[in-house]
Amino acid sequence: MGAMASDRAPGLRPRILVRRPSPGLAAGEVTHLERSPIDPALALEQWHGYVEAFRVRGWSVTEIEPADDHPDGVFVEDTVVVFDDLAVLTSPGAASRRGEVDSTARTLATLNGQGLGLDIAQITPPGTLDGGDVLKIDRTAYVGVGSRTNAEAVRQLTDHLEPRGWRVVGTPVTTVLHLKSGATALPDGTAIGWQPLSDAPSPFPTFLSVPEDHGTAVVDLGGGAILMSADAPRTAELFRTLGLDVVTVPISEFELLEGCVTCLSVRLR
């Protein structure tokens, strides 16, 4: 299977969009996990470590303005999904999160004014879409349909993407919050997931089962390197045997809110 789709123009430095965690992070939405105490100071420390892992690998960092009144605002991936030169602003499935999108849109407008060059589209009601439900492999966008993303959003996304040469595949999500809570992809396009969190049958042509639940999420850092949670050491070792350069970061406070390494940033490749 081919490599994960790249949105990076030749010669441009990759960039992440991030938002620092709200002091009210502990009040974030929880769907499939029991609510646990969150340490806001530790969460901020872990967030800084996450951002630094990108910086040292050559990524530029753009902070979206704080959204302290939105406890889940740190999970910026849910507000926009980028396909080549198209940014699709979302319509989050949780009503408490819908106010997060405007600030992401303002940041993209600022970057466009600096020459980023993205076209902008938006999912509109009654469509609901969280970016964590979109997994891009080659030029296929797998879209999880579940508690946060609905079939109408899949239809709208298809209208936006098919003319640009993308295929959109809707797939049910029942065991986790988002599709990418249960499956992501290695740089070669192999989908990965922990079997108990994977809906069957798998929509992916190539699937590798990992030994730990927090090993399901990776971010392609480029150059054969991936970023993943420090809380999946056996999975990290498995990936190293595949020849990958594995970078691990602690994100325990975000995992308590069903977050992972993908949802803490938007990657502009």
ABEGO torsion letter per residue (X at the ends): XBBBBBABBBGBBBBBBBBBBBAAAAABBBAABBBBBBBAAAAAAAAAAAAAAAAAAGBBBBBBBBBAABAAAABAAAABBBBEABBBBBBBABAAAAAAAAAAAAAAAAAAAAGAGBBBBBBBOABBBBAAABBBBEABBBBBBBAABBAAAAAAAAAAAAAAGBBBBBBBBAABABAAAABBBBAAGBBBBBAAABBOBBABABBBBBABAAAABBBBAEGGBBBBBAABAAAAAAAAAAGBBBBBBBAAAAAAAGBBAAAABBBBX
